[in-house]
């Protein structure tokens, strides 16, 4: 097996689907994959039914857990230990709701990616985009293996543990549940009830982990695609500047093609923020700055000014649009945390 990137012999829609295939697999079972104009009515109904079922399962798992923590007469240490799994369920439910509310934005990003794949015609540029797509797919698959594997291992190992209880004159063996249940609300010592609740909690873990995984995987794929687009822009700029002086017809005779692709990538990046994307964004200006501009004519040198001016705009990162994030502010916050931790008495 070689390290050389091999082009996938499929149509342009298939190439974009190669980047988003895993994301669709994660989000479709929980109804969080956005609807497109080409989506059939049956698929829309199925997504709505899946959303209702997922919310019912989440509510039937989270509410008994919260009631157990609040109403059961247990020590503070035990309740503190139970807060971890319950908080994971609550955060996962928030992630699931966020995916549903941001479905339109996700759809716009996916449509933008599909258009980018259709507009890039050269095999060299497609190879650059495929390389970024493979990176995003690899990170998504690795994240899925760790997250889904960790959740299901926890649920499976907990379910393997059994407990012997005495109900009247009868001795019963029941499975331990991954998440606690308020026993006054549901009697989990009965044989069918225990297995049903156990299966429901397995489904809850799947929904929660898929929601969190969906957000992470969508972010990774979008960032990888944006980085691939900027790499294409840098390739075009390098070819434009370093073209042979003897060649009469340049590969990109019109600098507007490069500027249009650059601006299109910037509009795509408005939908999210990423440190990795900001780094590659600055590399575009670096490529223009380090180009052999003295080989160009005066007219072409002036054509590069627009790209240089746009790349020189400073992108500021703030904490909640309140504090400007820099090395100085980060160091100040870190020193404050250390001083607070050092001054806290041990319990």
Sine and cosine of phi, psi and omega as CSV:
sin_phi,cos_phi,sin_psi,cos_psi,sin_omega,cos_omega
0.00,0.00,0.82,-0.57,-0.05,-1.00
-1.00,-0.07,0.30,-0.95,0.03,-1.00
-1.00,0.07,-0.07,1.00,-0.04,-1.00
-0.94,0.34,0.71,-0.70,0.00,-1.00
-0.94,0.33,0.82,-0.57,-0.02,-1.00
-0.97,-0.25,0.80,-0.60,0.00,-1.00
-0.94,0.35,0.66,-0.75,0.02,-1.00
-1.00,0.05,0.84,-0.54,-0.09,-1.00
-0.99,0.13,0.96,0.27,0.06,-1.00
-0.67,-0.74,0.12,-0.99,-0.03,-1.00
-0.97,0.26,0.05,-1.00,-0.09,-1.00
-0.92,0.40,-0.62,0.79,0.05,-1.00
-0.90,0.44,-0.58,0.81,0.05,-1.00
-0.93,0.38,-0.55,0.84,0.04,-1.00
-0.92,0.40,-0.70,0.72,0.05,-1.00
-0.93,0.38,-0.56,0.83,0.05,-1.00
-0.92,0.39,-0.48,0.88,0.05,-1.00
-0.87,0.49,-0.58,0.82,0.01,-1.00
-0.96,0.26,-0.56,0.83,-0.16,-0.99
-0.97,-0.25,0.07,1.00,-0.09,-1.00
-0.88,0.47,-0.73,0.68,-0.01,-1.00
-0.91,0.41,-0.63,0.78,0.03,-1.00
-0.87,0.48,-0.66,0.75,0.02,-1.00
-0.91,0.41,-0.61,0.79,0.04,-1.00
-0.90,0.43,-0.58,0.81,-0.02,-1.00
-0.97,0.26,-0.61,0.79,-0.17,-0.99
-1.00,-0.08,-0.45,0.90,-0.03,-1.00
-0.91,0.42,-0.66,0.76,0.00,-1.00
-0.88,0.47,-0.37,0.93,0.02,-1.00
-0.96,-0.29,0.17,0.98,0.08,-1.00
0.96,0.30,0.27,0.96,-0.07,-1.00
-0.99,-0.10,-0.07,1.00,0.05,-1.00
-0.96,0.28,0.78,-0.62,-0.11,-0.99
-0.91,0.42,0.43,-0.90,0.04,-1.00
-1.00,0.04,0.60,-0.80,0.01,-1.00
-0.90,-0.44,0.25,-0.97,0.05,-1.00
-0.84,0.54,-0.47,0.88,0.00,-1.00
-0.99,0.11,-0.08,1.00,-0.01,-1.00
-0.94,0.34,0.74,-0.68,-0.02,-1.00
-0.96,0.26,0.27,-0.96,-0.01,-1.00
-0.91,0.40,-0.60,0.80,0.02,-1.00
-0.89,0.45,-0.65,0.76,0.02,-1.00
-0.91,0.41,-0.60,0.80,0.05,-1.00
-0.91,0.41,-0.65,0.76,0.02,-1.00
-0.91,0.41,-0.66,0.75,0.02,-1.00
-0.89,0.45,-0.63,0.78,0.04,-1.00
-0.90,0.44,-0.67,0.74,0.02,-1.00
-0.90,0.44,-0.67,0.74,0.02,-1.00
-0.90,0.44,-0.66,0.75,0.02,-1.00
-0.90,0.44,-0.62,0.78,0.02,-1.00
-0.90,0.44,-0.70,0.72,0.02,-1.00
-0.89,0.46,-0.70,0.71,0.00,-1.00
-0.89,0.45,-0.68,0.74,-0.01,-1.00
-0.89,0.45,-0.67,0.74,0.01,-1.00
-0.92,0.39,-0.60,0.80,0.05,-1.00
-0.89,0.45,-0.69,0.72,0.01,-1.00
-0.90,0.43,-0.68,0.74,0.01,-1.00
-0.89,0.45,-0.70,0.71,-0.01,-1.00
-0.91,0.42,-0.68,0.73,-0.02,-1.00
-0.93,0.38,-0.26,0.96,0.04,-1.00
-0.99,-0.15,-0.67,0.74,-0.10,-0.99
-0.96,0.28,-0.69,0.73,-0.07,-1.00
-0.88,0.47,-0.75,0.67,0.06,-1.00
-0.87,0.49,-0.54,0.84,0.05,-1.00
-0.91,0.41,-0.71,0.71,0.01,-1.00
-0.91,0.42,-0.64,0.77,0.03,-1.00
-0.90,0.44,-0.60,0.80,0.03,-1.00
-0.90,0.43,-0.69,0.72,-0.01,-1.00
-0.92,0.39,-0.60,0.80,-0.08,-1.00
-0.99,0.16,-0.68,0.73,-0.19,-0.98
-0.99,-0.12,-0.44,0.90,-0.02,-1.00
-0.94,0.33,0.65,-0.76,0.00,-1.00
-1.00,0.05,0.99,0.11,-0.01,-1.00
-0.82,-0.58,0.26,-0.97,-0.01,-1.00
-0.93,0.37,0.34,-0.94,-0.03,-1.00
-0.91,0.42,-0.56,0.83,-0.01,-1.00
-0.91,0.41,-0.64,0.77,0.02,-1.00
-0.92,0.38,-0.67,0.74,0.02,-1.00
-0.90,0.43,-0.61,0.79,0.02,-1.00
-0.91,0.42,-0.57,0.82,0.03,-1.00
-0.94,0.33,-0.51,0.86,0.00,-1.00
-0.98,0.19,-0.29,0.96,-0.04,-1.00
-0.92,0.39,-0.52,0.85,-0.04,-1.00
-0.84,0.55,-0.85,0.53,0.02,-1.00
-0.88,0.47,-0.60,0.80,-0.02,-1.00
-0.93,0.38,-0.65,0.76,0.03,-1.00
-0.90,0.43,-0.56,0.83,0.06,-1.00
-0.89,0.45,-0.64,0.77,0.04,-1.00
-0.92,0.40,-0.66,0.75,-0.02,-1.00
-0.91,0.42,-0.70,0.71,0.02,-1.00
-0.91,0.42,-0.63,0.78,0.05,-1.00
-0.90,0.44,-0.60,0.80,0.06,-1.00
-0.91,0.41,-0.62,0.78,0.06,-1.00
-0.91,0.42,-0.65,0.76,0.05,-1.00
-0.88,0.47,-0.64,0.77,0.02,-1.00
-0.90,0.44,-0.69,0.72,0.04,-1.00
-0.90,0.43,-0.62,0.78,0.03,-1.00
-0.89,0.46,-0.65,0.76,0.04,-1.00
-0.87,0.49,-0.66,0.75,-0.01,-1.00
-0.93,0.37,-0.63,0.77,-0.02,-1.00
-0.95,0.32,-0.50,0.87,-0.02,-1.00
-0.99,-0.14,0.33,0.95,-0.02,-1.00
-0.88,0.48,-0.59,0.81,0.00,-1.00
-0.92,0.40,-0.65,0.76,0.03,-1.00
-0.91,0.42,-0.65,0.76,0.04,-1.00
-0.89,0.46,-0.64,0.77,0.02,-1.00
-0.89,0.45,-0.66,0.75,0.03,-1.00
-0.88,0.47,-0.65,0.76,0.01,-1.00
-0.91,0.42,-0.67,0.74,0.01,-1.00
-0.90,0.43,-0.69,0.73,0.03,-1.00
-0.90,0.44,-0.58,0.81,0.05,-1.00
-0.90,0.44,-0.67,0.74,0.03,-1.00
-0.89,0.46,-0.68,0.73,0.00,-1.00
-0.89,0.46,-0.63,0.77,0.04,-1.00
-0.91,0.41,-0.63,0.78,0.03,-1.00
-0.88,0.48,-0.66,0.75,0.01,-1.00
-0.91,0.40,-0.55,0.83,-0.01,-1.00
-0.96,0.28,-0.54,0.84,-0.09,-1.00
-0.99,0.13,-0.35,0.94,0.01,-1.00
-1.00,0.06,0.89,-0.46,-0.11,-0.99
-0.97,-0.25,-0.55,0.84,-0.09,-1.00
-0.95,0.31,0.63,-0.78,-0.01,-1.00
-0.91,0.42,-0.57,0.82,0.01,-1.00
-0.89,0.46,-0.68,0.73,0.02,-1.00
-0.93,0.36,-0.59,0.80,0.05,-1.00
-0.91,0.42,-0.56,0.83,0.05,-1.00
-0.91,0.42,-0.64,0.77,0.04,-1.00
-0.89,0.45,-0.69,0.73,0.01,-1.00
-0.93,0.37,-0.60,0.80,0.03,-1.00
-0.91,0.41,-0.58,0.82,0.03,-1.00
-0.89,0.46,-0.70,0.72,0.05,-1.00
-0.92,0.39,-0.61,0.79,0.02,-1.00
-0.90,0.43,-0.63,0.78,0.03,-1.00
-0.92,0.39,-0.60,0.80,0.05,-1.00
-0.89,0.45,-0.73,0.68,0.03,-1.00
-0.88,0.47,-0.63,0.78,0.01,-1.00
-0.92,0.39,-0.63,0.77,0.01,-1.00
-0.91,0.42,-0.71,0.71,0.02,-1.00
-0.90,0.44,-0.65,0.76,0.02,-1.00
-0.89,0.46,-0.71,0.70,0.00,-1.00
-0.90,0.43,-0.65,0.76,0.02,-1.00
-0.91,0.42,-0.69,0.73,0.03,-1.00
-0.89,0.45,-0.65,0.76,0.01,-1.00
-0.90,0.44,-0.65,0.76,-0.01,-1.00
-0.88,0.47,-0.67,0.74,-0.02,-1.00
-0.96,0.29,-0.72,0.69,-0.09,-1.00
-0.94,0.33,-0.82,0.58,-0.01,-1.00
-0.90,0.43,-0.64,0.77,0.03,-1.00
-0.89,0.45,-0.66,0.75,0.01,-1.00
-0.90,0.43,-0.69,0.73,-0.02,-1.00
-0.91,0.41,-0.72,0.69,-0.04,-1.00
-0.95,0.32,-0.53,0.85,0.09,-1.00
-0.91,0.42,-0.66,0.75,0.03,-1.00
-0.89,0.46,-0.73,0.68,-0.01,-1.00
-0.91,0.41,-0.65,0.76,-0.05,-1.00
-0.94,0.35,-0.70,0.72,0.00,-1.00
-0.92,0.40,-0.59,0.81,0.06,-1.00
-0.92,0.39,-0.64,0.77,-0.01,-1.00
-0.93,0.37,-0.45,0.89,0.04,-1.00
-0.94,0.34,-0.41,0.91,0.03,-1.00
-0.97,0.25,0.74,-0.67,-0.01,-1.00
-0.89,-0.45,0.35,-0.94,-0.01,-1.00
-0.73,-0.68,0.73,-0.68,0.02,-1.00
-1.00,-0.08,0.85,-0.53,-0.01,-1.00
-0.83,-0.55,0.38,-0.93,-0.01,-1.00
-0.92,-0.40,0.90,-0.44,0.04,-1.00
-0.89,-0.45,0.99,-0.17,-0.08,-1.00
0.91,0.42,-0.83,-0.56,0.05,-1.00
-0.99,-0.11,0.15,0.99,-0.08,-1.00
-0.94,-0.35,0.70,-0.71,0.06,-1.00
-0.98,-0.21,0.80,-0.60,-0.05,-1.00
-0.85,-0.53,0.52,-0.85,0.08,-1.00
-0.91,-0.41,0.89,-0.45,-0.04,-1.00
-0.87,-0.49,0.40,-0.92,0.02,-1.00
-0.99,0.10,0.60,-0.80,0.12,-0.99
-0.95,0.33,0.59,-0.81,-0.01,-1.00
-0.99,-0.13,0.62,-0.78,0.05,-1.00
-0.87,0.48,-0.56,0.83,0.00,-1.00
-0.82,-0.57,0.67,-0.74,-0.10,-1.00
-0.92,0.38,0.41,-0.91,0.00,-1.00
-0.75,-0.66,0.66,-0.75,0.08,-1.00
-0.95,0.32,0.93,-0.36,-0.16,-0.99
-0.93,0.36,-0.40,0.92,0.05,-1.00
-0.95,0.32,-0.37,0.93,0.01,-1.00
-1.00,0.00,-0.67,0.74,-0.01,-1.00
-0.71,-0.70,0.78,-0.62,0.04,-1.00
-1.00,0.07,0.97,-0.25,-0.06,-1.00
-1.00,-0.01,0.08,1.00,-0.01,-1.00
-1.00,0.06,-0.20,0.98,0.06,-1.00
-0.98,0.21,0.52,-0.86,-0.12,-0.99
-0.90,0.44,-0.78,0.63,-0.03,-1.00
-0.95,0.31,-0.56,0.83,-0.06,-1.00
-0.90,0.43,-0.65,0.76,-0.02,-1.00
-0.88,0.48,-0.69,0.73,-0.01,-1.00
-0.94,0.34,-0.60,0.80,0.00,-1.00
-0.91,0.41,-0.71,0.70,0.02,-1.00
-0.90,0.44,-0.60,0.80,0.02,-1.00
-0.90,0.44,-0.71,0.71,0.04,-1.00
-0.90,0.44,-0.62,0.78,0.01,-1.00
-0.90,0.43,-0.62,0.79,0.01,-1.00
-0.95,0.31,-0.51,0.86,0.14,-0.99
-0.89,0.46,-0.69,0.73,0.04,-1.00
-0.91,0.42,-0.59,0.81,0.04,-1.00
-0.89,0.46,-0.70,0.71,0.05,-1.00
-0.88,0.48,-0.60,0.80,0.03,-1.00
-0.92,0.39,-0.68,0.73,-0.01,-1.00
-0.90,0.43,-0.71,0.70,-0.05,-1.00
-0.91,0.41,-0.73,0.69,-0.02,-1.00
-0.92,0.38,-0.58,0.81,0.04,-1.00
-0.92,0.39,-0.57,0.82,0.03,-1.00
-0.91,0.40,-0.76,0.65,0.03,-1.00
-0.89,0.45,-0.67,0.74,0.03,-1.00
-0.90,0.43,-0.59,0.81,0.02,-1.00
-0.89,0.46,-0.68,0.73,0.02,-1.00
-0.90,0.43,-0.71,0.70,-0.02,-1.00
-0.91,0.42,-0.69,0.72,-0.06,-1.00
-0.93,0.37,-0.64,0.77,0.05,-1.00
-0.88,0.47,-0.68,0.73,0.01,-1.00
-0.88,0.47,-0.70,0.71,-0.02,-1.00
-0.89,0.45,-0.70,0.71,-0.04,-1.00
-0.91,0.41,-0.66,0.75,0.00,-1.00
-0.91,0.41,-0.66,0.75,0.02,-1.00
-0.92,0.40,-0.68,0.73,0.01,-1.00
-0.88,0.47,-0.64,0.77,0.02,-1.00
-0.91,0.41,-0.67,0.74,0.03,-1.00
-0.89,0.46,-0.66,0.75,0.04,-1.00
-0.90,0.44,-0.62,0.78,0.06,-1.00
-0.90,0.44,-0.63,0.77,0.04,-1.00
-0.90,0.43,-0.66,0.75,0.02,-1.00
-0.94,0.35,-0.54,0.84,0.10,-1.00
-0.91,0.42,-0.60,0.80,0.08,-1.00
-0.90,0.44,-0.68,0.74,0.03,-1.00
-0.88,0.48,-0.68,0.73,0.02,-1.00
-0.90,0.43,-0.59,0.80,0.06,-1.00
-0.90,0.43,-0.68,0.74,0.02,-1.00
-0.90,0.44,-0.66,0.75,0.00,-1.00
-0.90,0.43,-0.68,0.73,0.00,-1.00
-0.88,0.47,-0.68,0.73,0.02,-1.00
-0.93,0.38,-0.58,0.81,0.00,-1.00
-0.91,0.41,-0.65,0.76,-0.07,-1.00
-0.99,0.15,-0.66,0.75,-0.12,-0.99
-1.00,-0.06,0.31,0.95,0.02,-1.00
-0.92,0.39,0.41,-0.91,-0.02,-1.00
-0.91,0.42,0.71,-0.70,0.00,-1.00
-0.94,0.35,-0.30,0.95,0.00,-1.00
-0.99,0.10,-0.26,0.96,-0.03,-1.00
-0.98,0.21,0.78,-0.63,-0.04,-1.00
-0.99,0.14,-0.59,0.81,-0.04,-1.00
-0.95,-0.31,0.87,-0.49,-0.02,-1.00
-0.99,0.14,0.45,-0.89,0.05,-1.00
-0.88,0.48,-0.54,0.84,0.04,-1.00
-0.82,-0.57,0.99,0.14,-0.06,-1.00
-0.91,0.42,-0.55,0.84,-0.03,-1.00
-0.97,-0.23,0.90,-0.43,0.02,-1.00
-0.90,0.43,-0.29,0.96,0.01,-1.00
-0.88,0.47,-0.45,0.89,0.03,-1.00
-0.90,0.44,-0.68,0.73,0.00,-1.00
-0.93,0.38,-0.70,0.72,-0.01,-1.00
-0.89,0.45,-0.66,0.75,0.00,-1.00
-0.89,0.45,-0.68,0.73,0.03,-1.00
-0.91,0.41,-0.63,0.78,0.03,-1.00
-0.89,0.46,-0.75,0.67,0.00,-1.00
-0.92,0.40,-0.57,0.82,0.03,-1.00
-0.91,0.42,-0.64,0.77,0.06,-1.00
-0.92,0.40,-0.60,0.80,0.03,-1.00
-0.92,0.39,-0.64,0.77,0.06,-1.00
-0.90,0.43,-0.59,0.81,0.04,-1.00
-0.91,0.42,-0.58,0.82,-0.05,-1.00
-0.97,0.23,-0.21,0.98,0.00,-1.00
-0.91,0.42,-0.42,0.91,-0.07,-1.00
-0.96,0.28,-0.18,0.98,0.02,-1.00
-0.41,-0.91,0.15,-0.99,0.05,-1.00
-0.79,-0.62,0.58,-0.81,0.01,-1.00
-0.38,-0.92,0.68,-0.73,0.06,-1.00
-0.91,0.41,-0.63,0.78,0.01,-1.00
-0.90,0.44,-0.67,0.75,0.01,-1.00
-0.91,0.42,-0.63,0.78,0.02,-1.00
-0.88,0.47,-0.59,0.80,0.02,-1.00
-0.90,0.43,-0.74,0.68,-0.01,-1.00
-0.93,0.37,-0.54,0.84,0.05,-1.00
-0.87,0.49,-0.65,0.76,0.03,-1.00
-0.93,0.36,-0.46,0.89,0.01,-1.00
-0.91,0.41,-0.44,0.90,0.04,-1.00
-0.88,0.47,-0.74,0.67,0.06,-1.00
-0.90,0.44,-0.56,0.83,0.01,-1.00
-0.91,0.41,-0.63,0.77,0.02,-1.00
-0.90,0.44,-0.67,0.74,0.03,-1.00
-0.91,0.42,-0.65,0.76,-0.05,-1.00
-0.92,0.40,-0.63,0.78,-0.06,-1.00
-1.00,0.03,0.07,1.00,-0.03,-1.00
-0.95,0.31,0.37,-0.93,0.05,-1.00
-0.98,0.17,0.94,0.34,-0.10,-1.00
-0.91,0.41,-0.39,0.92,-0.04,-1.00
-0.95,0.31,-0.15,0.99,0.10,-1.00
-1.00,0.09,-0.20,0.98,-0.08,-1.00
-1.00,0.01,0.33,-0.94,0.12,-0.99
-0.98,0.20,0.22,-0.98,-0.02,-1.00
-0.88,0.48,-0.61,0.80,-0.01,-1.00
-0.90,0.44,-0.69,0.73,-0.03,-1.00
-0.96,0.29,-0.49,0.87,0.08,-1.00
-0.90,0.44,-0.66,0.75,0.03,-1.00
-0.91,0.41,-0.50,0.87,0.00,-1.00
-0.93,0.36,-0.39,0.92,0.01,-1.00
-0.99,0.14,-0.15,0.99,-0.08,-1.00
-0.89,0.45,-0.62,0.78,-0.03,-1.00
-0.88,0.48,-0.69,0.72,0.02,-1.00
-0.91,0.41,-0.66,0.75,0.00,-1.00
-0.90,0.44,-0.69,0.72,-0.02,-1.00
-0.91,0.42,-0.65,0.76,-0.02,-1.00
-0.94,0.34,-0.58,0.81,-0.01,-1.00
-0.97,0.24,-0.31,0.95,-0.01,-1.00
-1.00,0.10,-0.08,1.00,0.02,-1.00
-0.94,0.35,0.80,-0.60,-0.04,-1.00
-0.98,0.20,0.79,-0.61,0.06,-1.00
-0.99,-0.15,0.92,-0.38,-0.05,-1.00
-1.00,-0.01,0.65,-0.76,0.05,-1.00
-0.95,-0.31,0.82,-0.57,-0.04,-1.00
-0.86,-0.52,0.35,-0.94,0.09,-1.00
-0.99,-0.12,0.98,-0.18,-0.02,-1.00
0.89,0.45,0.44,0.90,-0.03,-1.00
0.84,0.54,0.48,0.88,-0.01,-1.00
-0.90,-0.44,-0.78,0.63,-0.07,-1.00
-0.90,-0.43,0.75,-0.66,0.06,-1.00
-0.96,0.29,0.84,-0.55,-0.04,-1.00
-0.99,0.10,0.85,-0.52,0.06,-1.00
-0.53,-0.85,0.03,-1.00,0.02,-1.00
-0.89,0.45,-0.60,0.80,-0.03,-1.00
-0.92,0.39,-0.75,0.66,-0.01,-1.00
-0.92,0.39,-0.61,0.80,0.03,-1.00
-0.90,0.44,-0.66,0.75,0.02,-1.00
-0.92,0.40,-0.61,0.80,0.02,-1.00
-0.90,0.44,-0.71,0.71,0.02,-1.00
-0.91,0.42,-0.64,0.77,0.01,-1.00
-0.90,0.43,-0.68,0.73,0.03,-1.00
-0.90,0.43,-0.60,0.80,0.03,-1.00
-0.91,0.42,-0.66,0.75,0.04,-1.00
-0.89,0.46,-0.65,0.76,-0.01,-1.00
-0.91,0.41,-0.66,0.75,-0.01,-1.00
-0.92,0.39,-0.64,0.77,0.03,-1.00
-0.92,0.40,-0.67,0.74,0.01,-1.00
-0.91,0.42,-0.64,0.77,-0.01,-1.00
-0.93,0.36,-0.52,0.86,-0.02,-1.00
-1.00,0.06,-0.11,0.99,0.00,-1.00
-0.99,0.16,0.82,-0.58,0.01,-1.00
-0.94,0.35,0.55,-0.84,0.00,-1.00
-0.96,0.29,0.59,-0.81,-0.02,-1.00
-0.99,-0.10,0.00,0.00,0.00,0.00
